[in-house]
Amino acid sequence: MADYDILVLGEINVDLVLQAGDITPVFGQEKFVERAILTLGSSSMIFACATTRLGLRTALVGVAGDDEFGQFILRALQERGVDTSLISLDPSLKTGVTVSLSTPRDRAMLTFPGCIPALAADQVNPQIFSHARHVHVGSYFLQQGLQPGLFDLLRAAKREGCSTSLDPGWDPWARWNGGLRQVLQQVDIFLPNREEAAALTGESVPTLALEQLTRWSPVVVVKGGAQGAWARRGDEWASVPALPIPVLDVTGAGDAFDAGFIFGLLQGWNLKAALRAGCICGSLSTRAVGGTEGQPTFSELWECMQKFDDPDDHSKSGH
């Protein structure tokens, strides 16, 4: 049996979430916010916490600064059950920080990269893949140190029998390249959101973007937030709406979605059931401030799954 269900190759930073109805700063003025929370940030860490919350054995491979934020991250991940033995603390680096200006509708982010691009492919021992079932990469465009060697790393993972997934995240340089097309040859599950898919393909209609992206990767999901999500695997298509629940904070909802979708596929559920699991996990994650506090347990996910009497979901099974 594998030591890990999920091995995450990821970026590390903390989030300072500031929340208010009107969060837009004005230079020369001081404005008050309703909440300020220091919490785990980064797509990869939020994903790792979400898969652990669902009961999957998850380890994170990454680099943090040997500073207060780095120690905070190790403690917080360990409290949530994520294996941190593969995280390196580098005293020459500062841990990255993202200030998230959050409203119930959307968020804007300001990021000090710090150690975010520090993880390099040669820091990942390929032998670790023999101890995992699945390898996930988050925030591809931010992980500049990992990009050059990622194709070979994922190929090594697949040789060991791992399935692979990648969430590109937003490209702050708007180049939408960085070798992604080549890397996707080794990616089984590609997980862009609607805006990312449009930027990569030039198609704003999710189903049209899916048509293009499934030429790059066998399974593609386009996440649409409140509009739900769309997926394609070969000739198989699926779409599922988001849960209609009150939204407190959307930080990390896409990463929680990724966790639910991959969880479903690892359980052997069909495409639509896995997509529904993703939408449930993404939706429930918005019920609390920060990327990890609202993430559902398997019991909560399964309870929601049972409320849908959908014949397309009938091939799913329990945990």
Buried (B, 14 or more C-beta within 10 A) or exposed (E): EBEBBBBBBBBBBBBBBBBBEEBEEEEEEEEEBEEEBBBBBBBBBBBBBBBBBBBBBBBBBBBBBBBEBBBBBBEBBEEBBBBBEBBBBBEEBBBBBBBBBBBEEEBEBEBEBBBBBBBBBEBBEBEBBBBBBBBBBBBBBBBBBBBEBBBEBBBBBBEBEBBBBBBBBBBEEEEBEBEBEEBBEBBBBBBBBBBBBBBBBEBEBBEBBBBBBBEBBBBBBBBBBBEBBBBBBEEEBBBBEBBEEEBBBBBBBBBBBBBBBBBBBBBEBBBBBBBBBBBBBBBBBBBBBBBBBBBBEBEBBBEBBEEEEEEBBEEBEEE
